[in-house]
Amino acid sequence: NAGVTQTPKFRILKIGQSMTLQCTQDMNHNYMYWYRQDPGMGLKLIYYSVGAGITDKGEVPNGYNVSRSTTEDFPLRLELAAPSQTSVYFCASSPRTANTEAFFGQGTRLTVV
Amino acid sequence: KNQVEQSPQSLIILEGKNCTLQCNYTVSPFSNLRWYKQDTGRGPVSLTIMTFSENTKSNGRYTATLDADTKQSSLHITASQLSDSASYICVVSGTWDMRFGAGTRLTVKP
């Protein structure tokens, strides 16, 4: 049972480049989330989705976009990378709302130089 | 403002010793509180979950307590092992969202 899978694990981007962080889950969860984790800080919600075709902004959405065309996949898009986006990104999923346990991927460490 | 505060930021203990981590929150309305363990380079993994009516929950050597009146929780680790070295994150859920503490970095030394 793979759970939540994120790719890539590491990436270095130049300022202004674009990239997509991939996230897929095989647990048939409706809810999916993208978080960023900065050193010494709690995870901050970027975007979330309550089901295929439905997405909404979280606490820190600026500079990011998402889509949810299937239940399994929830990619995160960075259009114009900035140094402030250097962080570790975690994708998570849960069966229902945040009131149920969330399962996290292993993270993507992104550095923008 | 971060609505979940954890202390201490970091802690070093010797293998076999006990320790207690603290979490204070101001999230309202409150749905549940979870403790996650995050190994270096990995995603968080849930240890315990407590709702408003629960004041203690155990998972092996991990025991979490919750005082909903004072909005405080603690995670007690008994007979620590080297594998307990990790960050421990307190997560408080409101109506639909989760608020994360910054975590306590625990190092267990032989």
Contacts between the chains, C-beta under 8 A, distances in Angstrom:
chain1	res1	chain2	res2	distance
A	4	B	43	7.4
A	35	B	100	7.8
A	40	B	9	7.6
A	40	B	102	5.9
A	41	B	2	7.9
A	41	B	102	5.5
A	42	B	2	6.0
A	42	B	4	6.5
A	42	B	89	7.2
A	42	B	99	7.3
A	42	B	100	3.5
A	42	B	101	5.3
A	42	B	102	4.8
A	42	B	103	7.1
A	43	B	44	7.8
A	43	B	89	7.7
A	43	B	100	4.2
A	44	B	100	7.7
A	45	B	97	6.7
A	45	B	98	7.6
A	58	B	97	7.9
A	90	B	43	5.4
A	90	B	44	7.6
A	92	B	43	7.4
A	97	B	95	8.0
A	97	B	96	5.0
A	98	B	31	7.7
A	98	B	93	4.8
A	98	B	94	7.7
A	98	B	96	5.5
A	98	B	97	5.3
A	98	B	98	4.4
A	99	B	31	4.9
A	99	B	32	6.1
A	99	B	93	5.4
A	99	B	96	7.6
A	101	B	34	7.3
A	101	B	46	5.0
A	101	B	49	6.5
A	102	B	46	7.6
A	102	B	98	6.9
A	104	B	43	3.1
A	104	B	44	5.1
A	104	B	45	7.3
A	105	B	43	5.3
A	106	B	41	7.3
A	106	B	42	5.5
A	106	B	43	5.3
A	107	B	41	7.2
A	107	B	42	7.1
A	107	B	43	5.6
